[in-house]
Amino acid sequence: MYAIFFYQANLIASAALQFVFIAAALSGWKGWAPSGAKPGKLGNRGRIYSVLWILGLWLVLAPLLSRIGAAATVVDSFLFVGSLIAQILMVLEKFESWIIWLVVDLAGTALYFKQGYYFTSFLYAIFTLIAVQGWRRWYADQRSASRPI
């Protein structure tokens, strides 16, 4: 339903993002252990690559969205690219995914509020709180798993 909503609002990247979420949910559902995620950290190289992927894809996608006349091209493209990378890291059970989610969800909250989509903005504010809680939980799980017994 959100894919249709965002498409009608001319937020093309946000519309396409809904299909990324569906694919990632299926992948995570199939790939994660029944006990849940086993979070791990990216190395410094992985963190640098994640940031470079976000910046590079963002710089490519924003002008493409602008050419087709999409609304809010800079922020909408950031939401797509940031969510894509965060979702990949989430499926791979990497702690850093929550940091990206936090930034993306804050940007989404602001964009949708500015566009007048107050319910969706409120939903993204809730997603922001979930990102904070997920970050705290995975960090605690990762710290306890790395402590010697």
C-alpha positions in Angstrom: 0.0 0.0 0.0 2.8 2.4 0.8 4.4 1.8 -2.6 1.2 3.0 -4.2 0.9 6.0 -1.8 4.5 7.1 -2.4 4.1 6.7 -6.1 1.0 8.9 -6.1 2.9 11.4 -4.0 5.7 11.4 -6.7 8.2 10.1 -4.2 9.5 7.5 -6.6 12.4 6.3 -4.6 10.3 5.8 -1.5 7.8 3.8 -3.6 10.6 1.5 -5.0 12.0 1.1 -1.5 8.9 -0.8 -0.4 9.9 -3.6 -2.7 13.4 -3.6 -1.1 11.8 -4.0 2.3 9.7 -7.0 1.1 12.8 -8.7 -0.4 14.9 -8.0 2.8 12.1 -9.3 5.1 11.9 -12.5 3.2 15.7 -12.9 3.2 16.0 -12.1 6.9 13.1 -14.4 7.7 14.8 -17.3 5.8 18.4 -16.5 6.9 18.2 -15.6 10.6 18.3 -18.3 13.2 15.1 -19.0 15.1 16.6 -17.4 18.2 17.0 -14.1 16.3 19.9 -12.1 15.1 23.5 -12.7 16.1 24.9 -9.2 15.7 28.5 -8.6 14.7 30.5 -5.5 13.9 31.8 -4.3 10.6 35.5 -3.7 10.4 36.9 -0.3 9.5 37.1 -1.2 5.9 33.4 -2.3 5.9 32.3 0.9 7.5 34.2 3.0 5.0 32.7 1.0 2.1 29.2 1.4 3.5 29.6 5.2 3.7 31.1 5.3 0.2 28.3 3.2 -1.2 25.7 5.4 0.3 27.4 8.6 -0.9 28.1 7.2 -4.4 24.7 5.7 -5.0 23.0 8.9 -3.6 25.0 11.1 -6.0 23.9 8.9 -8.9 20.2 8.5 -7.9 19.3 12.1 -7.0 19.9 13.5 -10.5 18.1 10.5 -12.1 15.1 11.2 -9.9 15.3 14.9 -10.8 15.3 14.1 -14.5 12.1 12.2 -14.3 10.5 15.0 -12.2 10.2 13.2 -8.9 9.5 15.2 -5.7 12.1 15.8 -3.0 14.8 14.1 -5.1 17.8 14.7 -2.7 16.1 13.5 0.5 14.1 10.8 -1.2 17.2 9.4 -2.9 19.0 9.4 0.4 16.1 7.5 2.0 16.3 4.9 -0.7 20.1 4.5 -0.7 20.5 4.7 3.1 17.7 2.2 3.6 19.1 -0.2 1.0 22.5 -0.2 2.6 21.0 -0.4 6.2 18.8 -3.3 5.1 21.7 -5.2 3.6 23.7 -4.7 6.8 20.6 -5.7 8.8 20.2 -9.0 6.9 23.9 -9.6 7.4 23.3 -8.9 11.2 25.7 -6.0 11.4 25.5 -3.6 14.4 26.2 -0.5 12.2 22.9 -1.0 10.4 21.1 0.6 13.3 23.2 3.8 13.1 22.3 4.1 9.4 18.6 3.4 10.3 18.7 6.2 12.9 19.9 8.8 10.3 17.5 7.6 7.6 14.5 7.5 9.8 15.2 11.0 11.1 15.4 12.2 7.5 12.2 10.4 6.6 10.4 11.9 9.6 11.4 15.4 8.4 10.7 14.8 4.7 7.2 13.4 5.3 6.3 16.0 7.8 7.4 18.8 5.4 5.4 17.1 2.6 2.3 17.2 4.9 2.1 13.4 5.4 1.8 13.6 9.1 0.8 10.0 9.8 3.8 8.7 7.8 6.1 11.2 9.6 4.8 9.9 12.9 5.4 6.4 11.7 9.0 7.3 10.8 9.4 8.9 14.3 8.4 5.6 15.7 10.9 3.9 13.4 13.6 6.3 14.8 12.8 5.2 18.3 13.0 1.5 17.2 16.4 2.2 15.6 17.6 3.7 18.9 16.3 0.6 20.8 17.7 -1.8 18.3 21.1 -0.1 18.4 21.2 -0.3 22.2 20.0 -3.9 22.3 22.4 -5.2 19.6 25.3 -3.2 21.2 24.6 -4.9 24.5 24.2 -8.3 22.9 27.5 -7.8 21.0 29.3 -6.7 24.1 28.1 -9.6 26.2 29.0 -12.1 23.4 32.5 -10.7 23.1 33.2 -10.9 26.9 35.2 -13.9 28.0 33.4 -16.1 30.5 
